[in-house]
Amino acid sequence: MAFYGCFSTAVFGAAYFLLPRLTGQAWRSGLLVYIHWTCTAAGLLVLVAGLAGAGWVQGQLLNTAALPFADLVRQMMPWFMTRSIALMLLLTGHVAFAVNFGWMCLGTAAGLVGLAGPDEQATFTPPPAMEVPHS
């Protein structure tokens, strides 16, 4: 989960930075960007917390020698539901990114063949000039 969290954050951050520069267009929907960030962050947090809790509970239940394994599995069902909710949040966030990405690419492709109407062009602020103070 740590690898997924770090890797996906880096890849999506690079995509949000690079794609407007490569296409020359701004992201089509700020709401979809917000949904992507919120759902993936919440999904990752719920997944980590839920699986950590599930591991703790399952470890405690496995230490109970008299407990049948089928009962252990039944007692883990709420934790499995938590995992499913977390994965649905991640899916929702990634679908929001895919829709926004596809929307941007379709607009770019239509603009290349002259079919697109006026689109919002991306604007970039150049970094400030680097000056070395002279003493």
FENSULWO-V813603 format. One record per residue. N is the residue number from 1. NEAR is the number of other ideal C-beta (glycine too) atoms within 8 Angstrom. D_FIRST is the distance of its C-alpha to the first C-alpha in whole Angstrom. Layout:
# FENSULWO-V813603
N NEAR D_FIRST
N NEAR D_FIRST
This chain:
# FENSULWO-V813603
1 8 0
2 5 4
3 6 5
4 8 5
5 10 6
6 8 9
7 8 10
8 9 10
9 8 12
10 8 14
11 8 15
12 11 16
13 8 18
14 8 20
15 10 21
16 10 22
17 8 24
18 8 25
19 11 26
20 14 29
21 9 30
22 6 30
23 11 32
24 8 34
25 14 33
26 8 31
27 12 28
28 9 30
29 9 28
30 6 27
31 6 26
32 13 24
33 12 22
34 8 22
35 11 21
36 14 18
37 9 17
38 9 17
39 13 16
40 14 12
41 8 12
42 9 13
43 15 11
44 13 8
45 8 10
46 12 11
47 13 8
48 10 7
49 8 11
50 13 12
51 11 10
52 8 11
53 10 14
54 13 14
55 8 14
56 8 17
57 11 19
58 11 19
59 8 19
60 8 22
61 11 24
62 7 23
63 6 26
64 7 28
65 4 30
66 3 33
67 8 30
68 5 30
69 6 27
70 6 27
71 8 28
72 12 24
73 8 23
74 7 25
75 8 23
76 12 20
77 8 21
78 6 20
79 13 16
80 9 16
81 8 18
82 12 15
83 12 12
84 8 15
85 10 16
86 13 12
87 10 12
88 9 16
89 13 15
90 13 12
91 8 15
92 11 18
93 15 16
94 10 16
95 8 20
96 13 21
97 12 20
98 8 21
99 10 25
100 14 25
101 10 25
102 8 27
103 10 29
104 14 29
105 9 30
106 8 33
107 13 34
108 11 34
109 8 36
110 9 38
111 11 39
112 6 40
113 6 42
114 5 44
115 5 43
116 7 41
117 3 43
118 2 42
119 8 38
120 5 37
121 7 37
122 10 34
123 5 35
124 6 34
125 4 35
126 4 36
127 5 35
128 4 38
129 4 40
130 5 39
131 4 42
132 4 43
133 4 45
134 3 49
135 2 50
